[in-house]
Amino acid sequence: MKKSVLSILGLFYVILLNAQELNQGDLAPTFKKTSNEERIIELSSIDSELILLDFWAGWCGPCIKTIKSTLKPIYEKYRRSQLEIVGISYDKTTAKWHKSISKYGLSWIHIYDDDYDLYKKYHIEDIPTYYLVDKQGRIVKGNILSSDLEKVIDAFFQQR
């Protein structure tokens, strides 16, 4: 019994060592996923000054509220050359994912994280969660509160 407990504790220790947080300046975990428009999307191929990764789901009330009140206006303000948004869905099925994109009129890039690979790589525990990535693929800021998104994005572009 003692050996089992020690083995389990050892396993948790290994998991904790491998669960490194992503910090400002770190290279953002890359991806290659299919979009809702059947295009292959890679983080490195997005040609924009700043990329907002939006971890969301159509059933998530706070996600939809932020999309309507903050993401849509920010996207209109900065346009694709300056800011691209990549919505990374946590919906249960692709049908629900497509329905949400259509229902809310979301015109930016959307990918479906069917294997939750990106949720693991970015250590996502709650949604909505937002990460900003610069043109060089480095994290500008992560785990941004919905209420701080516009302020953080505006500050990024004011420094340029």
C-alpha positions in Angstrom: 0.0 0.0 0.0 2.8 2.4 0.9 4.5 1.7 -2.5 1.3 2.6 -4.4 0.9 5.9 -2.6 4.5 6.8 -3.3 4.1 5.8 -7.0 1.0 8.0 -7.3 2.8 10.9 -5.5 5.7 10.5 -7.9 3.4 10.6 -10.9 1.8 13.8 -9.7 5.2 15.3 -9.2 6.2 14.4 -12.8 2.9 15.9 -14.1 3.5 19.1 -12.2 7.0 19.4 -13.6 5.7 19.1 -17.1 2.9 21.6 -16.6 4.9 24.7 -17.3 3.0 27.9 -17.6 3.3 30.1 -20.7 4.8 33.5 -20.0 5.2 36.7 -21.8 8.0 36.3 -24.4 7.7 32.5 -24.6 7.2 31.0 -28.0 3.5 30.2 -28.4 2.7 26.6 -29.0 2.1 26.1 -32.7 -0.7 24.3 -34.4 -2.0 23.1 -37.7 -5.7 22.7 -37.8 -8.6 22.9 -40.2 -10.8 25.9 -40.1 -14.5 26.1 -40.4 -13.9 27.1 -44.1 -11.9 23.9 -44.6 -8.6 25.7 -44.8 -5.4 24.5 -43.1 -4.5 27.2 -40.5 -1.1 27.4 -38.9 -0.1 30.0 -36.3 3.0 30.8 -38.2 1.1 31.5 -41.4 -1.2 34.2 -40.0 0.0 37.5 -41.4 -1.0 40.0 -38.8 0.8 42.2 -36.3 -1.1 40.7 -33.4 -3.1 37.4 -33.0 -5.8 37.0 -30.4 -6.4 33.4 -29.5 -9.9 33.1 -28.2 -10.6 29.8 -26.4 -14.4 29.6 -26.4 -17.6 27.6 -27.0 -21.0 28.4 -28.3 -22.7 27.2 -25.1 -20.5 29.5 -22.9 -22.5 32.6 -21.9 -19.5 34.7 -20.8 -17.8 33.7 -24.1 -20.7 35.0 -26.2 -21.1 38.1 -24.1 -17.5 39.0 -24.7 -17.7 38.2 -28.4 -20.6 40.6 -28.8 -19.4 43.4 -26.5 -15.6 43.3 -27.0 -14.3 41.0 -29.8 -16.5 42.2 -32.6 -15.7 45.9 -32.0 -12.0 45.3 -31.5 -11.9 43.3 -34.7 -13.6 46.1 -36.7 -11.3 48.7 -35.1 -8.0 47.0 -36.0 -8.9 44.8 -39.0 -7.0 41.8 -40.2 -3.6 43.4 -41.1 -3.2 44.6 -37.5 -5.2 42.0 -35.5 -6.4 38.6 -36.4 -8.6 36.6 -34.1 -8.5 32.8 -34.0 -11.4 31.3 -32.2 -10.5 27.9 -30.8 -13.7 26.0 -30.1 -14.5 23.8 -27.1 -17.9 22.9 -28.5 -19.0 19.2 -28.2 -19.6 18.6 -31.9 -18.6 20.3 -35.2 -22.3 20.8 -36.0 -22.7 22.9 -32.8 -19.5 24.7 -33.6 -20.6 25.7 -37.1 -24.1 26.7 -35.8 -22.5 29.0 -33.2 -20.2 30.7 -35.8 -23.2 31.3 -38.1 -25.6 32.3 -35.3 -23.3 35.0 -33.9 -21.9 36.2 -37.3 -18.3 35.5 -36.5 -16.1 36.5 -39.4 -12.6 35.7 -38.1 -10.7 32.4 -38.3 -12.2 29.5 -36.4 -10.7 26.1 -35.6 -12.1 23.1 -33.9 -9.8 21.6 -31.3 -11.3 18.1 -31.5 -8.5 16.4 -29.6 -8.2 19.3 -27.1 -4.5 19.5 -28.1 -4.4 23.3 -27.9 -6.3 23.4 -24.7 -3.6 21.2 -23.2 -0.7 23.1 -24.8 -2.0 26.5 -23.6 -3.0 25.1 -20.2 -6.6 26.2 -20.6 -8.7 25.5 -17.5 -11.7 27.8 -18.0 -13.3 29.5 -20.9 -13.3 32.2 -22.2 -9.5 32.4 -22.1 -7.4 34.8 -24.3 -3.8 34.8 -25.4 -2.1 37.5 -27.5 0.7 36.4 -29.8 2.9 38.8 -31.8 4.1 38.5 -35.4 7.2 36.6 -34.3 5.1 33.9 -32.6 5.8 35.1 -29.1 3.3 35.5 -26.3 2.5 39.1 -25.6 0.2 38.3 -22.8 -1.8 35.3 -21.6 -4.8 34.6 -19.5 -6.2 38.0 -20.1 -9.5 38.9 -18.4 -12.4 39.7 -20.7 -12.7 43.1 -19.1 -9.0 43.9 -19.9 -8.9 42.8 -23.5 -9.5 46.1 -25.2 -7.1 47.9 -22.9 -4.3 45.4 -23.4 -4.8 45.4 -27.2 -4.9 49.2 -27.4 -1.7 49.4 -25.3 0.1 47.0 -27.7 -0.7 49.1 -30.7 0.1 52.4 -29.0 3.6 51.1 -28.3 4.2 50.4 -31.9 
